[in-house]
Amino acid sequence: MKENLLSLPLAIFNPKATKQDHKQWSCLAGSSDALAIAHAIKEHQGPLVIITASTPSAMQLERSIPFFLNDSSIPITLFPDWETLPYDGFSPHQDIISQRLESLYRLSNDQKGVFIVPVNTLMQRLSPTDYLAQQVMLFKTGETLDRNSFRRQLERAGYLHVNQVISHSEFSVRGSVIDVFPMGSDMPFRIDLFDDEIDSIRFFDTENQRSSDKVDNIRLLPAREFPTSKQALGLFREQYLEEFGVNNAQDSILPTVSKGNLVGGIEYYLPLFFEQTATLFDYLQDDTLLMLHGDIQTACGSHWKDINERYEQLRYNLARPLLTPNKLFIAEENLFSQLNQRPRVSLLGDSGKSQSANTAAPFSELTTIALNPGKDDAAEGLRSALEEAKQGKAKLIFVAETNGRRENLIEVLGRSSIRPTNTESFEQALSHDASICLCVGWLEHSFKLTRSLDSLYVITETELLGYKISQRRRRDAKATTDESAVIRNLAELSVDQPVVHLDHGVGRYKGLETLDAGGVATEYLHIEYANESKLYVPVSSLHLISRYSGGDVDNAPLNHLGTDAWRKAKKKAAEKVRDVAAELLNVYAKRAAKPGYSYSINWEDYEVFADSFPFEETPDQTQAINAVINDMGNANAMDRLVCGDVGFGKTEVAMRAAFIAANQGKQVAILVPTTLLAQQHYENFKDRFSQWPFNISVMSRFVAGKAQTKVLEDIELGDVDIVVGTHKLLQDDIKFADLGLVIIDEEHRFGVRQKEKFKALRSDVDILTLTATPIPRTLNMALSGMRDLSIIATPPAKRLSIKTFVQQRQDPIIREAIMRELLRGGQVYFLHNQVDTIEKTAAEIAEIIPEARIAIGHGQMRERELENVMSDFYHQRFNVLVCTTIIETGIDVPTANTIIMDRADHLGLAQLHQLRGRVGRSHHQAYAYLLTPHPKRMTRDATKRLEAIASLEDLGAGFALATHDLEIRGAGELLGDDQTGQITSVGFSLYMDMLEQAVEALKEGKEPSLDDALAQQTDIELRIAALLPEDYIGDVNMRLSLYKKLANCKNQDDIDEFQVECIDRFGLLPDPAKNLVSMAALKIRAKALGIEKIEMHSLGGTLLFSSEMKVNPGFIIQLVQKRNREFKFEGSQKLKWVIKTDDAKARLQKVSALLSEFEQEQLA
């Protein structure tokens, strides 16, 4: 295809176009809209503003336009909305404000650029253009800077002075060093002063606070979209009173803002900070071209309707008077009046109707291109296009999302004899002589472009493979979480932690070391045993290593090398494991024999219910939902534990299960530990099931008298479909008509008596247990197979991790933490778990922060009184709640994003995690401060607990915390106290391996043996450099994790996935890494053939068969007879190579070729 790509027949306005000029480009099939926009960007000399009908389509364009444009000098900016509902009572995250301010600044200043604006954002009224122009601050190295005046400037601009800069709009001053995180910047800066002159400006990392690259200048935008100076607050007060009057005693907005504190949702009062507001149109330069993407009119009308409905719903709240929609948003008719004043292009899909100004683009959809592996010709749908390419009449460009996916696509296409040429970009692919090309980029949909001389096919990996690549940003290797691997993974292993070697026992990991073995560089794990004995384990034998957990890691029982103590410990553990395995099989048998109910799911109804979920399911959430559906479809009763961090979507899993049960006439009981939580669950279920004819009730202390009697009667008659309640649901006088499903939220919060009731329930109905941090016994039972386990460890989109600080209790720290939250309009939990001193603590906080509005809540208050406090806190009538652990399983308060725990050393790990989960329920950055006494006054276990919670800031840490709890408290019993010693002696991971093997053996009617349980993998030594070089992957723990992952690969697909991951994350494999992967693949093949060991060097080598050899012995005899110069027998099970092979790579090839011959003669 030699024609210039951008000579598409799509007309762009000439510079003299009139304001009313309107063009329409129709028939933009697939992702050709992004190509058309790239064409417009190249042709048009000024800025482009693309207005989309929705935020998802805006995000899609933001990612796909660069693929066609291939010009990094032209910035593409998405201008987001606040990500709140109209008139919401909480504010957007500072990162969003930063992105919006940056967008507005560039919109009025960039000579060339692309701005993508969802119509919801376009409808918002904004600060006037002169506000941003006057507030921007520019600084260069060599300039004079007065520290005090700079500090005043920043404070006037809304920046917050802190000790340590973490987030946007924060700054700190330490002598001649000023740290600042400017709005509109991705990174914070460190300014070094020499006297009053800027000596240097550097980026720095908020995590380790270390500075890095130098820059010459920085630009600081204001902290908010409105001013917060005294003058601006005075204008706000004046206009607020003029708007809403002075006689409103319930008003909570004016008193708070008048004191200089901003309330949540203050953005919805933005017009009151200015004499006059602006719209996005006021920021546009004269030569800006507008492009309208999708059905803007319908989207605009829908949003305007939503705004007015929200206004009508909320306008009668006297505590929060509302501005009318016209003062905050552009009305639908006014917006289109503004649009009609500028030249614009409408981008229409296949349904675009022909009009006089319409240009039909030569694009069409590709609907039959998906590969079909089930057919003789999997690429049948591509054959006509391939034939065109063969004749020189077409070019095919395949698009993979990442380098790793590209390698996978090459392999998939190769199976159908399609061999594309690799290119670096779409532009290079277009100009390349090859008729079939492959490049990397983000593109959702395929399309065909028909030209006068030829055709262009752009084919995306998503549509070619027939499924969507859901893992856009790779986390570790897979999108979902492998439950047992979380414990067994070595990724978090640090020096001096205990590990278990299968043959030598428990030692301490001392690091990875590269040693020279026979002239070949190999990486070894250094393990230290008792009496400081050393063992070096090659990374190729990492399958023999596992983490030691399940006991006190500091006092792990280190073994002595060269003694039989470890063999005896393994033997004793194996004997005990056999008993556990037999008991497990007994449990399985009882569950299998139990008359469970098999649900016949109405998929049409279920899909309607699932589609009404307002968020996209995370991969782990989807896996958990599917597991629950499978369980409920089986005849055996379900007993599943769903472990997921607070706010990660466990409730939706429960709702899907409840829907399936209720939709088939079964009753559902939802058990929660507190009355407040029962009420919130009840409201959430009522809301989620509002479109379905199910009767949902609640049973708690709040429901009394006649109301409770009526609920009890309805439950017995079967008129209640779903009931939410506390332990009251376990009372003997409650009789269900047809109970099918029990959902238990936070089982570990219930008492022993209630848990005994749960055990009785388990014999009759399906049980689904939800928890954020299961206690170790629960975790052990789930991992050992007595209960099924699902982990939800992937956070919802844009959820930020909770920043956690462990610090000694000091008043300045408390003030800074609370003020940081209050100044962004948020709320704070201050946890003080001693009722007798809680009033005194509240008084101390009032003295430290007089601006705060403080309430007290604890478990000794009357139930109604406590409910009122929590309700007032939820509605932001207070901004600091001094409380006990009563909030641990409390209601969700989205605006509470800081928690301070007084004497955190007195709290258990599960409590610490649950309490920390009270914050971070929104897109705001959340903070947790764990206040402690002096370290000398804390126990060792308390110190460990605090280190564990602080080290796991990452979202999804609940499951990992439970494993830390295993290590801190010991594993406890599985089915009896005598198991504790076995887990301690061999470690949790090895114990679990032995248990799994024993269960499998007993299932097959075999008596488990230690040798079977600990089957060796094939050992291969080829005297070739096989490692992940340090200059390829620098992080030691990452290398260790990848070595372990490779050692655990079970088949060629696992090896391919490993290779794809490495290429995707770190680039093409260097030769030593290729050798490592090749040897891992050879091991898998050799093990399947019953080969125990392969050794080869320059003078020859040996191949040792196991007693379970899978190769035809007759073939081996023939091999030795026919090729006696190459092979000889050495004993009954050893085959000897007698041929010299100096080249290391040739040795790899020879071994692979021999295995291929054996595979042809493999016994069934």
N, C-alpha and C positions, 0 to 999 in steps of 0.2 A: 504494500500500500504506500505508494510514493507521494500521494497528494498530501498537502499540509492538513494535518488534523483540524486545525482551527479555521479552516475555510468551510465551516458548516453553513448550510443555507439558512442561517438564522440571523435576521437583520437586527443590527444595533443602531440606536439613534445617532444621527450626526450631531455635531456640537451645537447646531442652531435649532435643535428640536424644540417645539413649543411645549409649554407646561402640560397641556392637555393630551399630548401624544401618548397613545396606549397601544402596545403590541401584545399579541398573544402567541405563544409557542405551544402547540398542542402535540399530541402523540409522543410524549416523552415517556417511553416505556422503561420498566425496570429502574436501574440506577443511572439512566441516561440524563436525568435531570441534573446530576452533579457534573456530567460532561458538558451539558449546555451552559451551566453556570461558569465553568472553567473557561469556556469559549468567550462568554461575556466579559469575564475578568480581563482576559488578554486583549479584547477589542476596546473596552471602555477605559478611558484614561484616568477617570476619577474614582472615588470610593463607590462601593456597591453595598446596598443594604437589602438583605433577603428577608422578607417577612414570611414566616411559616405559620401554618394553621395550628401546629401543636409543638410542644417542647420535644417529644421524641423525634419528630421529623427534623427539627432544628439540630438536634444532636447527631442524627444520621448524616445530615449534610456536612456538619462540621468535620466529621471523620472521613467522608468519601470525596469531598472536593479536592483535598490535597493530592489524592491519588492521580487525578487527571491534570491538576495544575502543575505539580512538580516544580514549584517555585517558592522556596522558603522565604524569599525577600518580601513576599506579599502576605501580611498577617491575616489570619482568619480568626475572628473573634465571635464567640457566642455571648450575647447579652442576655443573662438569665433574669427570670422574675425572682421574687423574694422567696419562692417555694413555701409560701403560706397561703391559706385560704383568705379571701377578702375579709377584712376586719378581724383577723386572728389576734389573739391576745398574747402572742409571743413573737419575738423578733427573729429575722433570718440570721444565720451564722455570719460571723465577720468575713469569712472567706468569700461568701456570696456577695456581700457589700463591696469587698475589695474588687471582685471581678466586675461588678456593675460600674463602679467608679472608673476603673481602668478603661472599660468599654466607652463610657461617655467622654472621657478625656481624649481618647484616640479618635472617636467619631468626629470631634470638631477640629482635630489637629493633623491626622494622617492624610497625606496626599493621595495615597493608594492603599486600599485595604478592603477586606470583606467583613461585613457585620451581619450576623444571623440573629434575627429577633423574633421570638414567638409572638403571636398577636396579643396574647395576654400581657406580655411585657410592654408592647407598643401602646396599650390602652392606659398605662399608668401615667399619672402626672408626676413630673420630676422637678428637681431644684432648678432654678433659673441658670442659664449658661454662664452668667458672670460669677456665680458662686464658686464654681469649680476653677474658673480662670484666676480668681483672686486668691483662692486658698492653696493652690499648688506651690510647693517649695522645691527649689533646685539647688543642689550643692555640688561643688567640684573640689578636687584636690588642689591645694595651693591657696584656696580662698580663706578669708578670715571668718571665724565663727566664734561668737561669744556664747559660752555654755549656758549662762543664765537666761539670756534672751531667747536662745534656741529652745530651752526647756519651756519657757512661757509660750513660745510659738506652737510647740507641739501640744501643750495642754489646751490652748485656745482652739486648736484644730481637732480636739476630741481624743487625743492620744492619752493612754494611761501609763503613769510612771510605776514601774514594778522593780523588784530586785533582780529578776531573771526573765528575759524576754522569751516568750514562748509562741505568742500568737500575733496576728495582724493587729495593728494600731497600739502596740505596746512599745515602751522605750525604757531604758535605764541609763543612769549616768554614774560612772565609777571613776573618779579622778579625771584623767585625760582621755578616758575611753567612753564613748557613747554607743550603746546598742539600740537599734531601732528596726522595727518590722513595718515598713511602709505599706500602706494600702496600695493595691495595684502591682505589688511585687510578689514573685514566687518565693523569694528568699529574704531573710533579714540581713542587715548590714552592720558592720562594726566600724565606727569612725574613730581614728586615732588622731589626737590633737598634739601639736608641738607648740606650746604656748597657746595662742589663739588662732593658729593656722592649721587647716586640715592637712595632716601629714599623709594619711592613707585611708582608703575606704576598701573594706573587704567583705565578702560574703561570710556568713558563719552558719553553723549547723545548730538548730535548736535542741537537738538531742544531746550532743556532747559538748556544745557551746564552743567548739573549736573553729577558728577562722580559716578561710581558704583563699580563693582567688581574689586578686585586686581588681577594682573598677575605677574609672576616672571620675564618674559622677553618679549621683542618685537623684531620683525624683520622688517627692513625698506628696501623696494626695490626702485630703482630709479623712478623718476616721469614720465619718458618717455622711449620709446624703443630705444632711442639714446641719447648720451650725449649732454649737452648744455653748457659745460665749454668753456672758451676762446680758449683753444687748439682745442676742437672739432669744434667750429665755424670757426677757422682758416683753419682747414682741409676741412671743408665744402666749404669755399670760394675758396680754391685752386682747389678742384676737380670740383666745379661748373664751374669755368672759363675754366678749361681743357675740360669739357664736352660740354659747350655751347658757348664758345668764349666770347670776351670782348666787341664787338661792337653792343650791343643790347640796344638801348636807351629806349625801351618800357618795358624792363624787370622789373617786380615788386617784384620778389622773392629775388634776391641777395641783393638789397639795404635794404630790410626789415630785412632779417636774419643777415646781416652784423652789424646792429644796436643792435642785441641781441633780436629782436622780431621774434616770429615764426608766419608764415602765416598759414591760414587754409589749410589743406591737405598737411602739411609739411611731413607727413608720407610717401608720395610718392616720397620723396627725401632721404629716409633713407640711401641708400647705400653711399651717399656722406659724411656721418658723420663717415664712417669707411674705413679702408684700404681694408677690405674684408668682405663680408656678409656671413651668414650661412643659412642653411635650418633647418627645424624641425628635419630632420634625424640626424643632427650633435648633437642634444640635447639628442638623445636616448641612453640609457645605453645598454651594450652588451647583456643583457638577456631580452631585450624588445621584446614582441611578437606583431606583427601587425595583426589586423583583418580588413578585407575589407568588408564593409557593403553596399550592393546594387551595382548598375552598376557604378562603379568608373570610368571606361574608358570613357563612354559616358558623364558623368558629367564633367570630367576633360577636355575633348575635347570641350564641350560647353562653359566652363568658359574661356578656352584659346582663343576661337574664340571671345567671348565678350571683353576680354582684348584688343585684337588686333583691334577690331572694334572701341572701345573707343579711343584707341591711334590714329587711323587714323582720327577720328572725331576731336580730340582736339589738335593734334600735331602742327597745324599751328598758334596757339595763341602765338604770340611773347611775350606777357606779362607773359606767364607761360610756359616756355619751358619744355618738358617732357623727362624723361628717357625712353629708349626703354623697351619694355616688358621683354626682357631677363635679364635686370638688376634688375628688381623688382620682377619677378616671375620665377618659375621653368617651363620651357617649358614642354609640354605634354610628349614628348619622354624621356626627362631627368628624369621626375618624375617616370615613370615606370621602367626606368633603375635602379633608386635608390631603388624602391620597390622590384625589383627582387634580390637585394643583401641581403635580410633578410628573415628569416623564416616567413611565413604568412599563415593565414587562410582566405579563402573567404567564406562569409556567403551569401547563395543564397536562394531565395524563392522557391515556388513550381515549377518555371520555370527552375530551375537549371539543366543544362544538365549533363548527366552522363559522367564522365571522369575517367581515371585510378586512380587518387588520390582522387576521390570523395567519400564521405560518405553520403549516404541518411539517414537523420534523421527520426525517426519514428513519425513524427508530421503530423497532418492533420487539415484542417479547419473545423469549425463548422458553417454551413450556415443556418440551419433551427431551431435555438434555441429560436428565439425571441418569447416572450409571445404574445398571441393574445386574448385580452380581449373580442373580439366579438364572439369567439367560446365558445361552451359549456365547452370544456376543454382548458382553456387558455394556459396551459403548454404542449400541445400536442407534440410540437417539442422536449420536454425534456424527454418524457416518456420512450423511449428505454434506454437512459442513466440512468434514475432513476431505471429502472428494473435491469440493470447491477449492480448498486450500491446495490440494495436490495439483490441480489444474491451473493454479496461479490466479484464481478468481476470488480468493478470500484470504483473510488473515484471521487466525484464532489466537486470542490472548486469554490464557488461564490466569486466574488471580487467587493466590493463597494469602491467608492473613498474616502469617509470620514465617520466618526462615524455617522453623521446625515444621510447620504445616506444609511448606513448600516441598521439603524432602519427602514427606508422607504422600503428597499429591503426585510427585514424580513416580513414586513406587506404584501407586494405584493406577495411574495412566499407563505405566509400563506394562502392566498385566494385560492391557488391551492393545498393546503394540503402538501406543501413542507416546512419542518421545519429544516433548517440547524443548525449545532452546531457552536456557536461563537468561533473563535480562534484569537489569537493575531497576527499571522504572517503566511505566506505561509508555512514556515518550520514546524510550530506547526500544521497547518492544515494537512500537509502531514503525520505527525507521529501520528496524533490523531486516536483513534479507530473508531470514527464516520465516516460513509461512505459519508456523505454530510456535508460540512463545509462552513463557511463564514468568510472572513477576509477583512481587509481594506488595500487598496493600490492603486497606480495609474497604471492602465493597460488599454490599448486601445482595444485590440483584443483578442477574445477567440481562443482556440485551443484544440486539443486532442493529448495526448501522448499514443501510444500503446506500451505496455511492454509485456514481455514473460508471466508474471503471471496475469496481469490485465491492466486496462486502467486508465488514469488520464484525467479528463475533467476540464479545467480551463475556467470559464465562466464569462465574464465581464458584469458589470451592463449596460454599454453602449449598448452592442449588445443584451443583454437579454430584455431590455426595448424597444429596437428598436429606440432609439434616443441617441444623444450625450449630455452628461452633459456639457453644454457650460460654465457654471459658475465655472471655476476652482478655483478662489479665491473669496470667498463670500464677497460682499461689505457691504450690510446691510441685506436684506432678499431675494431680487429678483434681477435678472440681469438688468431688465428694470426699468424705472423711472415712478412712478405714479405721474402724474402732480399735482393734487390738494393736494395729501398727502405731497408734499414737503413743502407747507405752513403750513399744519395742524399738521405736525409731531412735537413732543415735544423734539426731541433729542438735539436741540441746546438751549433749555431753560436754562437760568441761573438765579441765585437768584436775586430777585427784579424785574424781568421782569413781565409784566402784563399777566394774564390769564383770561379766561372767564369760569365761572361755569354756567351751563345751568339754574340752579334754583336760584342762588344767585348773578350772575352778575360779573362785572370786579373787580378783586383783584390782589394783587401782590404775586407771588410765593416766598416762603421763604425757601423751601428745603423739602427733604423727611425726615420723622421722624418715628422711630419704637416705637409704644406705646403698652402698655399692656391693652387689652380690654377684660374684663371678664376672665382673666387668659390666654388669647391667644395673642401671639405676632402678630401684624399686622402693615404694613407700611402705613403711611398716608402722603398725600400732605398737607403741611402747607400753607394756603393762608391768607394773611392779607388784610382786607377791610378798608374802611374809618374809622377814629377815632381809628385806630389800633385794630379793632375787628378781632378776629381770627376764622378761620374755618379749621377743620381737615377733609380731604376727604380720605376715604379708597381707596387703589389702585384698589379695585374691582369696584369702581365707576368712574374710570378714563375716561370712555366714556362720562362723563358729562363735561370734561375739554377740552378746546382747547386754543391754543396760541392766544393772542390778537395781531393783526396786522391790518394795514389799517389806522393808525393814529399815532400821536406823542406818542411813548411808554413812554416817560418821563412824559407826562401830560395826561396819560390815565385816563378817568373819573371813579375813584374808586366808587363803590356803597356802600351804608350803609346797613348792615345786619338788617333784621327785618322791613324794610319799603317796600312799594309797588312801589318804583321808578323803580326798575329793571323790574317788571311785565309790567309797563306802557311803558318802553323803548322797550321791546320785542314786545308788542302789536302794537306800532307805526311802528316799523321796519317791522313787518309781513304785515301790511296794505300796506306799500310802496313796499314791496317785491312782493305782489300780482300784482301790476301795472307793475313792471319790468318783472315778469313772463309772463304776458299777452303780453307785447311788444316783449319779446323773442319768444313766440309762433308765433307772427305775422311775425317776421324775418324768423323763420323756414318755415312758410307757404309760404312766398315769395320765399325763396330758393327752396323749394320743387316744386313750380309752375314754377320756372324759366326754360326755355328750355335749359338745360345743354346738353352736349354731352357725351354719354356713350362710352368709348373706349373699343374696342374688341381687347384684347392684343394678339399679336403673341408671344406665350410663347417660341417657339423655338428660334426666333431671340432675344427675351429679355434675355434668359438664356446665349446665346453667349456673349451678351453685358455685362451682369452682371459678367460673369466668367472672363472677361478681366480686371476687377478691380484688381489692383496689391496688395491689402491689404485684410485682413480678416475683414469683417464688425463687428463693435461692436454690442452688443445686442440692445442697444437703437437705433443705426443706422438702424438695420434690422427692428425694430418695426416702425420707421418713414417711411422707404421705403414701408413696407407693408400697412401702413395707407394711403400713397399717392396712391398706386396701387388700393386699395379699393375705395378711393374717385373718382379716374379717371374712374373706372369701373361702378360707379353709374350714374344714369340719372341726378341727381342733380349736379349743378356746385360746384366745389371744392373751399373752402376758408380756407386754412390751414396755420398755423404759425408753423415753425420749429425753435425751440430755442435750440441753442447748442453753446458751447464755440468755440472760434476761433481755427480752425485746427482740429475740432472733426468730420468732415465729412459731414457737411451740403451740400457742393457743390456736393458730390456724390449723395445725395438724389435728388437734383435738376437735375442732369444729367440723372438719371433713369427716372424721370418724363418727361424730354425733349425728351428722346429716345422714350418713349411710344407715345408721341404726334406726333413727327416728323415721326415716323415709320408708322403712320396712315394718313400721308398727311397733318397734321395740322401744322401751323406755331407756333413757340415759340419765345417769346420776353423776354429777360433777362435784367432787369433794375438795374443799379448800380449807386451809388452816385458820383463816381469820374472817370475821364478819365483814370487815371493810372490803376484803378481796372478793368475798362472795357477792357483795353488791356490785362491784365493778365487773366481775365475770358475767353476772346476770344481765347487766346493761349491755355489755359487749355482745353477748349471745342474742339478746333481743334485737339489737341493731343488725347483726350479721344475718339473722334469720327472718328479717322483717318482711321479706317477700314470700315467705312460705307459711303454710297453715299449721304451724306447730305451736302447741301451748307450752310456754316456758315459765317456770316458777322459781322462787327462791325460798330456802329454808335456813333461817338463822335467828339469832336473838332479836333482830329487828322486826321479825314477823311473829306476832303474838296473838293470843286470844282467838277470836272468830276467824281471822285471816289464816292463822296457822292450821286451825281445824279444817278449814275449807281446802287448803293445800293437801293436807293428809288424806282427806276423802277423795280428792281428785286423783292423787297418786294411786290409791287403792283401786279406784274405778277405771284407771287407765286413761283418764282425761288429761293428765300431765304427760307431755312427751319428753321434756328435758327439765330436770330440776338441778339447781345449783345450791350447794349448802355447805355448812361447816359440819363438825362431827355430829350435829343433830340428825343428819341423814342416817346415822348408824344406830339410832335409837330403836329399841325393840318394837315400839308401837307403829313404826313406819313399815307398811306392807305394799310392795310394788305389784302391780297387776302383771307386768311382763318385762322385768328388767333384763336388758340385753348387754349394756355397756356401762362400766364404771370408769370414770376419768379421775385420777388422783393427782392433784397439783401439790408439789413439794411434800412428798411422803415423809421425808425426814423431820418435818415440823410437827408431825402428829405424835401422840404419846403411845406407850406400849400397849395400852388397852385397845386403842383405835387400830393399831397395826395388827393385833390379833383378829379383829373384825375383818380387816382387809384379807387376811389369810383365809378366813371362812368364805368370803365372797369369791375368792379366786377359784374355788372348786365349782362354781356355778356359772359365772359370766365372763365376758371379755373384759380384760383390765388394761388400761392405758395409763401409765404413770409419767408425769411431766416433772422434770427437775432441772435446775441450773447447775447444782453441785451435788451429785449423789454422794451419800456417805460411803466410805470404802467397802463395807460389806455389800451394799447394793451394787456397787461397781463390780466387785468380785463376782457376784452371782450373775450379773449380766454378761460379763466377759467369759465366764465359764459355761455359758449356754443354758443356765437354769431360767434365765429371762432373756428375751430378745432385746437387743440394744440398737437404737438409732441415735446418731450424734448430729446435731445441727451446729456446725462450727463456722459456717460461712455467714458473715454479717450481711444485713440488708444493704442495698446500694447507698453510698454516701454516709453510712453510719461511721462516726469518728470514734476511735478508741478513747478510753477514759485515762487521762493523765493522772498518775498516782504518785503521791509524795509521802514518804515516811520521814517525819520530822519531830524533834522535841517540841513540846508545847511551849509556845511563846506568844505573847499578845500581838506583836507586829505581824507574825505569820497568820494569825486568826483574822486580823483586820484586813490584810492584803487579800486573803482568800475570799472573804465575804464581800469586800468592796469590788473586787474584780467581777464578781457575779452580779452584784446590785447595779453597777454602772452599765452593765449590758442588759439591764431589765430583767434579770433572772431571779431565782430563789435558791435558798440554801437550807440543807438539812444540817443541823448541828447535833450530833448524837452524843448524848451523855447518859450512860446506862445505870445511873444510880438515882432512884426516885427521891431519896432523902436530901440530895444536894442539887437537884435539878433547878429549883427556883433560884438558888444562889448563882448557879452557872449562867442562867438566863440574865440575871441582873448584871453579872460581869460582862457579858457580851453587849448588853445595852450601853454599858459605860465605855467599852472599846469602840463600838460603832453606834453612836447616837442616831444616825440616819436610819437605822434598821427598824422595821416593824416586826416585833418578835411575838411568837406564840409558843405555848408549851403543850406537849402531848406525851402521855405515858399510859402504861397498862393498868394502873391503879385508879385511873379516872373512871367515872361512870361511862358506860358504853355510849350513851347518847351524847354526852359532853365531848367524848373523844371524836365521835363522828362529826360533830359540828366544827371542831378544830381542824380536822382533816379536810372537811368540805371548804372551810374558809381559806385554808392554805392552797387548796386546789384552785380556788377562784381568785388567788393572789391578793386576798385582803391582808395577808401577812407575807413578808418576804424572807423571814428566817424562822424555821421551826426547830426549837430545842426539844429533843425527843429521846426516847429509849428505843430499844430494838423492836418496838411495836410496829415500826415502819418496814421491818424486814420483808414481810410479805404484804405490803400495803398497796394502795392504789397508785396508778401511774400519774405522775405530775410532770408533764413535758417541759415545763418552764423551770423545774428544779434541776440544775446542772452542776451544782457543787455540793459535795457532802464532806463534812469534817467529822471525824470519829475521835472522840476524846478517850484516852486510855485504850487505844486500839490493841494494845498487847493483851488485854483481857478477853478479846473476842476470838472465837474459833475460826478456822479457815473458811468453812462453809458460810458462816455468818458474815465474815469480811467480804466474801465474794457477793453474797446476796445483797448486803447493804450497799456495796459499791454500785450494784446494778440498779439501785434506785434512781441514779442519775444517768444521763446519756441516752434518754429515750427519744431524743429528737436529733436534728442535724447540727446542733450546737456542740462545740467542743466541751466535754465534761471534765471535771476535776474531782479527785478524791484525795483528801489530806488525812493521813493516819498519824494522829498525835500520840506521842509516847513520853514516858519519863526518861531519865538518863539511862543509857544502855545497861549500866551496871545493875539497875533495879528491875531488869526484865529477865525472865527465864530463857534458857537456850531455845526451847520449843517455840516460845513466843517470838523470839528474834527470827527463827526460821520461817514461821508463818508469815510474818511481815515481809520478809525477803521474797517469799513465794508469790504473795499477792502483788508486790511491786514489780517483780520481774515479768509478770504476765499482764502487761497493759493491753496486749493484743486482744481484739475482739474474738470471741469464741474460746476464751481461756478456761471456761468452766470445767471442761473435761480434763484438761491438763492440770487444773488445780486439784481435782479429785485424785489424780495420780501423785501429785506432790503430797497430798494428805496421806496416801498410802505410805510414802517414804517417811513422813514425819511421825506418824502414829503406828506404823507397822501394818501389815496387810490384814491382820485379824483372821478370823476363821472363815472357811468356805462352807463346810458342813459340820465343823466341829473344831474345838480348840486345838486338837492335836495337829491340825494342818499348819498352824502358825510357824512351828519350828521348821517344817519342811520348806515353806516359802522363804524363811529367813536364811536357811542354809544354801539353797540353790538359786534364789532370786525369783521374782515374780514371772519374768519373761520365760525363763527356762521351764519353770513349773507349768506355765500355761502350754508351752510346746509339748511337754510330756503328757499333760492331761488330754490335749487334743488327739495325740497319737494313740493314747490308751483307749479313749472313747471309740475311735475308728476301728481299732483292733477288736474290741468287744462287740461292736456292731456286726463285724464280719465273722463273729464266732471264734475268733482267735484269742489266745491268752497273750496279753501285751508283754513284750520283753524290752529290756533297756536298750538293746541293740537296735530293735525296730524303731523304738521311740526317738532315738537320737541318730537316725540314719545319716551317714556321711555323704557329702557331695563329692563329686569327682575332683581329684587334685590334678592340676595341669601345670607343668613347669617346662617352658620352652626357651629359657635363657634369652628373653626379649624384653625390652623396656615396655612395661605395661602399667601406666599410672595416669592420674589426672595431674598434669604439671601445675606447679604453683603459679606460674605466669599465665595459666589458662583460667584457673579458679583460685583466687588468692585466699579466700576465707577457709580456715582449717575445718571448722565445723561443717561448712557446706560440702567440702570434699568428703569428709567422713560420712555425712548423710548420704551422699551420692554413691560412695563405695558400698555402703550397706544396702542401698536400694538395688544396685546392680547385683550384689550377691544374693538378694532375695528374688531376683527375676526367675520366673518358672517356665517361660516359653519364649519363642522368637518374637511374639507380639509385645511382650514385656520389654525385651531387649530393644525393639524398634521404638517403643514409646520412650524409653530411657534416652536413646540417641536423639530423638526429636526434641526432648526436653533440653538436653545439653546444648544442642545447636541453637534452639530458640532463645535460651537464656544467656549463653556464653559465646556463641559463634561456632564456626566450623571446628571439628575435632582435630587437634594436632595428632601426629603419628602415635605417640605413646598412648593417648586416649583411645585411638582407633584400635590399637593392639589389645588394650584392656577390654573393650567391648567385644572384639572378635574372640578373645579367650573365654569370655563369659558365655558367648553363644556356643563355643565348642564344648564347654563343661555341660551345658544342658543336653546337648546331643549325645555326649559320651555317657552321661548318667542314664539316659533312656535306653542305651545299649548294654547297660550292665558293666560299664568300664569303671574301675575304681581309681586308676591313676594313669596319667600319660606324662612321660618325661622325654624330652628330646634336646640334644645339644649338637655341637658341630660334628662330633664323631659318631652320632647315632642316637639310640634311645630305647626306652621300653614302654610297653603298654600292658597294664595289669588288669585282668578281668576279675570281677567279683564272682561269688558262688552262684549268683543269679544272672549269669550271662544271657543276653538276649540276641546273640548273633549265632547263626547256623554254624555249628562246629565243623561240619563238612566243608564249608566254604573256607574257613581259616586253614584247614589242612591243605586244601588245594592251593591257597594263596602262598603258603610256605613252599610247597612243592614246585609251583610254577615260577615263583620269584625268589628262589633261594639265595640269590645274591643280595637281596634287599631285606628279607625277613628270616628269622630263625625262632624256634621254640626254646624257651628257657623254663623248664618245669611245665606243669599242666595248665597254669593259668597266666603265664607271662609270654608275651610276644615281643621279640627283640628286633629293633631296627639296626641294621649293620651298614647302612649307607651314610656317607658323610654329607652334611648339609651346613655349609658355613654361613649362608645368608639367613638371617633371623626370620624375615618375612616368608622366605621359601619354606621354613619349618611350619609356619602357620598354614600355608597352602597345602603342604603334604599331609598334615594331620586332618585338615578339612576334607581332602580328597579321600583319605582312607576311611573316615567316618561315613562319607557318602557311599562307598562300596559296602560297608557294613550295613548301612540302612537299607540297601537293596536286598540284603539277606537277613533282615531282622525277623526274629521269631515272634509270633503273635502272643 
